Every structure is written in structure tokens, then in C-alpha cells.
Amino acid sequence: MVPNELSQNKIKEIVDRIVGIAHPNRIILFGSYARGEMRPNSDVDLLVIKGGKYNYYRLLGD
């Protein structure tokens, strides 16, 4: 594991939190984590797809 690399469990926690708040149609992981090419300074790229109207400020959370 690369230092500072997020575990699959941590990414799942992040996705679960997004699902609990935003109820998206789909979440797509892309970028270096999706390719398995993450480095110590890599971020996690998630595309959240949600149809309909939403309250932007509610999605921001606390």
C-alpha cells in the first residue's frame, strides 16, 4: 500500500455517506484509484450522477 493511500473500506465509507445524503442514481470512481495507479498525493475522483432537482446546500452537509 502506498503511504497515505485510502483503503477500499475508506472509499466505501465515503461512497456510503454520499448515498445516504444525496441518493444518487450512480457513483463512478475514475482516475488513478480506478486504474490502480494511485500515488501518495493522489486524490479520489468520484462522479456523482443525480437526476431531478436538489438542494445544493443540503448536499454540502455539515
KOLRO-738081 format. One record per residue (C-alpha): residue in one letter; z, x, y. Coordinates in nm, 3 decimals. Each point is the difference from the previous one (the first is absolute). Layout:
REM KOLRO-738081
+-----+---------+---------+---------+
| res |      pz |      px |      py |
+-----+---------+---------+---------+
|   A |       Z |       X |       Y |
...
+-----+---------+---------+---------+
This chain:
REM KOLRO-738081
+-----+---------+---------+---------+
| res |      pz |      px |      py |
+-----+---------+---------+---------+
|   M |   0.000 |   0.000 |   0.000 |
|   V |  -0.093 |   0.128 |   0.346 |
|   P |   0.301 |   0.038 |   0.235 |
|   N |   0.044 |  -0.316 |   0.211 |
|   E |  -0.236 |  -0.190 |  -0.232 |
|   L |   0.087 |  -0.367 |  -0.029 |
|   S |   0.059 |  -0.115 |  -0.355 |
|   Q |  -0.189 |  -0.293 |  -0.147 |
|   N |   0.330 |  -0.191 |   0.006 |
|   K |   0.041 |   0.059 |   0.375 |
|   I |  -0.358 |  -0.113 |   0.067 |
|   K |   0.069 |  -0.311 |  -0.210 |
|   E |   0.311 |  -0.068 |   0.212 |
|   I |  -0.212 |   0.022 |   0.315 |
|   V |  -0.264 |  -0.233 |  -0.147 |
|   D |   0.268 |  -0.245 |  -0.118 |
|   R |   0.146 |  -0.012 |   0.351 |
|   I |  -0.343 |  -0.069 |   0.150 |
|   V |  -0.056 |  -0.277 |  -0.256 |
|   G |   0.341 |  -0.152 |   0.075 |
|   I |  -0.066 |  -0.009 |   0.374 |
|   A |  -0.375 |  -0.053 |   0.039 |
|   H |  -0.106 |  -0.168 |  -0.329 |
|   P |  -0.341 |   0.170 |   0.014 |
|   N |  -0.302 |  -0.091 |  -0.209 |
|   R |  -0.040 |   0.362 |  -0.104 |
|   I |   0.138 |   0.348 |   0.063 |
|   I |  -0.224 |   0.300 |  -0.063 |
|   L |   0.125 |   0.357 |  -0.030 |
|   F |  -0.260 |   0.250 |   0.121 |
|   G |  -0.020 |   0.358 |   0.118 |
|   S |   0.160 |   0.307 |  -0.154 |
|   Y |   0.270 |  -0.191 |  -0.192 |
|   A |  -0.260 |  -0.225 |  -0.162 |
|   R |  -0.202 |   0.305 |  -0.102 |
|   G |   0.305 |   0.192 |  -0.120 |
|   E |  -0.070 |   0.274 |   0.257 |
|   M |   0.310 |  -0.038 |   0.219 |
|   R |   0.147 |   0.297 |   0.185 |
|   P |   0.345 |   0.051 |   0.154 |
|   N |  -0.116 |  -0.145 |   0.333 |
|   S |  -0.199 |  -0.291 |  -0.146 |
|   D |   0.069 |  -0.354 |   0.109 |
|   V |  -0.047 |  -0.312 |  -0.210 |
|   D |  -0.305 |  -0.206 |   0.095 |
|   L |   0.031 |  -0.371 |  -0.074 |
|   L |  -0.252 |  -0.267 |   0.098 |
|   V |   0.172 |  -0.339 |   0.025 |
|   I |  -0.237 |  -0.297 |  -0.017 |
|   K |   0.131 |  -0.336 |   0.114 |
|   G |  -0.195 |  -0.311 |   0.088 |
|   G |   0.087 |  -0.268 |   0.249 |
|   K |   0.230 |   0.012 |   0.298 |
|   Y |   0.305 |   0.220 |   0.016 |
|   N |   0.274 |   0.096 |   0.241 |
|   Y |  -0.055 |   0.367 |   0.081 |
|   Y |   0.358 |   0.051 |   0.118 |
|   R |   0.146 |  -0.152 |  -0.318 |
|   L |  -0.207 |   0.242 |  -0.208 |
|   L |   0.147 |   0.293 |   0.194 |
|   G |   0.345 |  -0.095 |  -0.130 |
|   D |   0.324 |   0.158 |   0.112 |
+-----+---------+---------+---------+
